[in-house]
Structures are given as C-alpha cells and as structure tokens.
Amino acid sequence: MPLTARIVLETAAALITLGGLYDLFTPRLPPHLVAICGGSESASRLVRELLRALGGSLVAIGLTVAVLIGASGTPVQPQTLLLVLLLVIPSEGIDAFCMYRVGSPFYFPLAFALLAILGVVLGWPNLFDSP
C-alpha cells in the first residue's frame, strides 16, 4: 500500500476514534439537542445515553480500522480495503445523515467517510499502475 494511502486511512481512523470519544465524554448535550428534548429531563438523559452508545461504537470502528490498516501487509489485500469501507461508510454515513436531521454539524462524519474512501482509492492495488 502506498504510504499516502496508509496515512490517509490511519488519519481517517484517528478522526473517527476522536469523534467517538467526543460523543462518549461530552459532559452535556449540545443546546440544539436539549431544545429538541423540550426541557424533559428524562428525554435529555435518554438522548445523552444514546450519544454515549454511538460514541462507543464509533471508537470501536475507528480503532478496528486503525488495526486493520496498521496490520495489513504490502500489498494490502482488496478484502481489507473493502472491510474498511464496510465499517466506515454505514457508520459515518448514518451518523452524518442523522446529525443533519437534528441540525448538528454533519460535515464532520461526512468528511471522515470521504477521507476513508479516498484512502481506499489511493491504496487499491494496481489501480494507478499503467499497463
């Protein structure tokens, strides 16, 4: 795998992990989510716990992608790159879509997904070799 692809994929994995840690350890809900809960303490607590669950899942996905890329040999197997896409696209895509629907900054998870796609394209074996 070219060094550039490895750096891009490891960066995407680190950003996904950091985003998950942010969700996991944010001390309180952002104001727009509190407003959606309508002042209900139980609804706010539920949303906060769901945000923590999302954060834990994103941390696991980010770390898994980092291990997959870090442990992959040279050349990287296409199955490894497809697994990265299978992990990142649904998780970050759904996260971005849902964040968009509630007025959160959805461009962060969208950018992380696009970064992973770029890394896979750059790392795909023999994609840029001339015949």
Steps between C-alpha positions, in 0.01 A plus 500: 500500500640840413606706798253776408206257512615360833530852647156600369335185638673523837399868520139408423513230769644745754236762420218246526638388837534859625146580385374199690693605811341845473154342494594267783640762737306818420383617843161632385279499196547777244233772529317403181454144629377629836247713310381197303441319831260779597642547848421142601772374731425135421511565123829688540646213703386250236654703216822540700526125554428431133776749411735308731403171333568653158834629625604158626409342167695761306805453723485125432468556124782754491734274697407200285582691182831614652593141589393367159712755316789484744517120480448473125799395302630631175322476265178539692230250418191638327288318759660713772413819316146379438467420871612854582227635274247260650583634846529871422235576238194376692614630838614845393235529228214432738662722762525788250143450379356493851708799608369690199143416598543646851701805396841382620822562305468198270797595284748348748389135465439559129859623462631199694313264266629681192854488640470123545370463144794705372742280695345184355521639146864601553582163654319273255761262355609577146232767451742765382753274330522554127467190282 
